[in-house]
């Protein structure tokens, strides 16, 4: 994986995609939709053999009226974002990751093959890290997190749920206010973060370090205070992440799970059953917070809003993890929801109910996104009565 800037790649402006007899488009032309409508609304562009360009707008896919692309056109457009070395890797290994800076946007690229031929998924990110106050936290839990000295903070959710943005906003706030050493391991780097009071080293998997496991091994010798692991993808990287959190570092990481308790189950399931007690014990000591988030379409206006579930690994939660009584954690989250540092937990259903009550999202959308619909309905009834 290699990061490039627009000035190094003349292919970005090559008019290689003929949309009619009189007009052809370049990769830069296709990317302009991100800039016109904003990356909070237009988040992704899908380029695929035998299909026209398809954008993800407000969470849903929108097919353009342009003609389908052949494989030569896909490759020609790809040359606007990928180096020749990356295209060779794409052809040999059937996929490649990259990242390019185009104007004020960073474009994250995954090029791959499917049954029709070459394809690409492009994700657009604003180069400015948003303020943590603008993320949409359900309460002031972010204040507790950025003041932590050690432990593991996991941000989870589906692809495109804004996990990296949430983590970047918290790390950016730490970098503003704390003289510390921050090391990130990302695939690829999504936000360029400024050192400010902190010293930040961002390492890209594939370019600066071969994999997350090697990066974590190196990282522990590089005097870090805070570590960001882009994703825990396998037992080895998960184990080193847990070890870093146990040994006095504050560690942020992301994982693809649908709720907070499912995240713990997912981590345990990375290992054989014979090791579950050992891993649960490690988690009970190192885990501090799990934040699960979803981006939902707004009810009355265009755009999306964040719905969030927050698990604070306080003494009660840590004890349940240690005893592998994970089914009881949800009840703790329902009860310990006061906006005070010792609690500040929130179920997804409670936050959805709050958003419905404020008129931000539609009740039907809340019901569709809830993990426990009866709990959501109870929360809505309770709010109507107060």
Secondary structure, 3 states (H helix, E strand, C coil): CCEEEHHHCHHHHCCCEEEECCEEECHHHHHHHHHHHCCCCEEEEEEEECCCCEEEECCEEEECCCCCECHHHHHHHHCCCCCHHHHHHHHHHCEEEEEEEECCEEEEEEEEEECCEEEEEEEEEECCCCCHHHCCCCCCHHHHHHCCCCEEEEEECCCCCCHHHHHHHHHHHHHHHCCCEEEEEECCCCCCCCCCCCEEEEEEECCCECCHHHHHHHHCCCCCCEEEECCCCCHHHHHHHHHHHHCCCEEEEEECCCCHHHHHHHHHHCCCHHHHHHHHHHHHHHEEEEEEEEEEECCCCCCEEEEEEEEECCHHHHHHHHCCCHHHHHHHHHHCCCCCCCCCCECHHHHHHHHHHCCCCCHHHHHHHCCCHHHHHHHHHHHHHC
